[in-house]
Amino acid sequence: MSNFADYKDAFETIKLERTESGILQMTLHTKGGPWYWDARARPDGRAGISHQELADAAAQIARDAGNRVVILTGTGNEFAGPPASKNTMSRGDVKHWDRVQFLGNHTMMDLLDIPGPVIGCLNGPAYRHAEIPFVADIVLAADDAFIQDSAHFPNRVVPGDGIAVLFPHLMGANRARYFHLTGQKLSAAELKDIGLVNEVMPREKLLPRAWELAEQLIQNNPYVLRYTRMLLTAPIKAALRQHLHYGHAMEALAAVDESSRPL
């Protein structure tokens, strides 16, 4: 069992704040600004800091029953960036890809293992890893937010991680295939129309609304909160267990070939 005091200040790219009642706000950022994803291999073979820290934080949060309701948000006017290009593609050998799939598998499962309802705030465009806010049970979006899978197929990468499992589950197979294969941008309004986003509002109202909902949720019995979360996420976790390792393997195979080609 994790102790909040032991991990609350442990991350460079994730700010953690928790009330005495157990509402945890998890704010993703890069040096205080919008959260920029970096999964490229470091010289020592480890994944980039945002990839590593999200995995580590998710594990700690999931193992702390004191986190009764979690608010997950980005920073500023973007949720996750930057828009990907061929120059941002993750290049590495088998050791690198083994680490990427290890972190990716555990990150998704740990986010879904968080022991209470999660409220996701899509505070702006999510150019990369747009699946992260959608592990939440309630999703709020800024009116100018959108999602795009710029890091995968449009830039010669197989969408092998959680994004290719979660979105077909949430939006339907045909819609998800079009989203991945065309690099489509889905606006907050479109996401609300297809049921992925619950409420759309100006950015400055996102966190106040998330906290309003969190305060409402936390009034319930703690076991009701925990076991309802477990029940609602069970089908998603089953799909991930079945497909996530396979997807990472396909992504790595194609990436090893692509890495041999000149930029």
C-alpha positions, -999 to 999 in steps of 0.1 A, spaced: 0 0 0 14 34 -10 16 63 13 8 97 -3 35 115 16 61 92 1 53 100 -35 35 133 -37 66 153 -45 84 126 -65 77 137 -100 90 165 -123 61 163 -147 32 155 -125 19 177 -97 -1 159 -70 -24 176 -45 -48 158 -22 -74 170 3 -79 154 37 -111 139 24 -92 120 -3 -97 141 -35 -65 139 -55 -57 164 -83 -32 150 -108 -18 178 -130 4 168 -160 29 195 -170 63 202 -185 82 228 -164 48 243 -154 35 245 -190 15 221 -212 25 185 -209 48 174 -237 52 137 -243 87 122 -247 90 84 -251 122 85 -271 151 64 -258 177 82 -236 214 73 -240 211 48 -211 182 31 -229 154 43 -206 123 58 -219 117 96 -218 108 112 -185 71 119 -192 66 82 -202 85 69 -172 69 93 -147 33 87 -158 39 49 -153 55 54 -119 28 79 -107 -1 57 -120 14 27 -100 16 47 -68 -18 63 -71 -34 30 -79 -20 14 -48 -31 41 -24 -67 36 -12 -66 71 3 -72 84 -33 -110 82 -31 -117 105 -61 -91 116 -87 -91 146 -110 -67 142 -140 -59 173 -160 -33 189 -182 -18 224 -179 -25 256 -198 -41 255 -232 -30 220 -243 -35 185 -227 -7 167 -245 17 176 -272 36 184 -293 21 175 -326 42 145 -338 64 144 -369 88 119 -383 115 135 -362 97 127 -330 93 90 -337 107 67 -310 138 51 -323 156 23 -304 167 -13 -303 149 -42 -287 159 -32 -252 142 2 -257 110 -13 -272 109 -39 -244 109 -10 -219 83 9 -239 59 -20 -239 65 -27 -202 58 9 -192 28 12 -216 11 -20 -204 15 -11 -168 5 25 -172 -28 18 -188 -37 -9 -163 -26 11 -133 -46 42 -144 -76 19 -146 -68 4 -112 -71 38 -95 -93 29 -65 -121 54 -70 -139 75 -97 -117 95 -120 -127 128 -136 -107 137 -167 -103 173 -178 -94 177 -215 -81 212 -211 -70 216 -247 -58 197 -277 -44 162 -271 -21 157 -301 -6 126 -286 -18 98 -263 -53 111 -263 -64 79 -246 -51 91 -212 -80 114 -202 -105 88 -214 -95 63 -187 -117 85 -166 -153 77 -156 -164 113 -163 -147 134 -190 -150 172 -192 -136 192 -221 -127 228 -229 -148 241 -258 -116 245 -280 -102 211 -271 -97 183 -297 -80 149 -299 -57 135 -326 -35 105 -328 -7 124 -345 21 102 -330 11 70 -348 -2 61 -383 1 96 -399 38 95 -390 45 58 -399 40 43 -365 16 15 -356 -10 26 -330 -1 -3 -309 -5 10 -274 -37 17 -253 -51 42 -278 -59 14 -303 -77 -7 -277 -95 20 -258 -110 41 -286 -127 12 -305 -142 2 -272 -155 38 -265 -164 51 -300 -170 20 -320 -147 1 -344 -155 18 -377 -152 53 -362 -120 44 -344 -104 29 -375 -111 61 -395 -97 82 -366 -64 63 -366 -60 59 -404 -67 95 -414 -52 114 -385 -86 129 -379 -91 157 -354 -122 152 -332 -134 185 -316 -149 187 -281 -183 191 -296 -179 160 -318 -166 140 -289 -197 150 -269 -219 140 -298 -204 105 -299 -205 101 -261 -168 103 -252 -171 137 -235 -198 144 -209 -197 182 -207 -181 209 -227 -174 244 -213 -149 273 -214 -114 262 -201 -116 284 -170 -147 265 -158 -132 230 -162 -115 225 -128 -142 242 -108 -167 219 -124 -144 189 -118 -141 198 -81 -178 203 -78 -184 168 -92 -156 153 -70 -172 168 -39 -205 153 -49 -190 119 -55 -170 117 -23 -201 119 -2 -208 83 -11 -197 53 9 -160 47 2 -166 10 -7 -194 20 -31 -169 44 -48 -142 18 -50 -163 -11 -62 -183 9 -87 -150 20 -103 -139 -16 -104 -171 -27 -120 -172 0 -146 -136 -4 -157 -137 -43 -158 -147 -46 -195 -120 -21 -205 -93 -39 -185 -104 -72 -201 -99 -58 -236 -65 -44 -226 -54 -77 -212 -63 -94 -244 -49 -70 -269 -23 -46 -254 8 -68 -255 0 -78 -291 -4 -42 -302 29 -32 -286 46 -61 -304 32 -49 -338 43 -13 -331 78 -24 -322 83 -46 -352 73 -19 -376 93 7 -357 125 -13 -359 122 -14 -397 113 23 -398 143 32 -376 166 17 -402 154 42 -428 169 78 -430 148 106 -416 
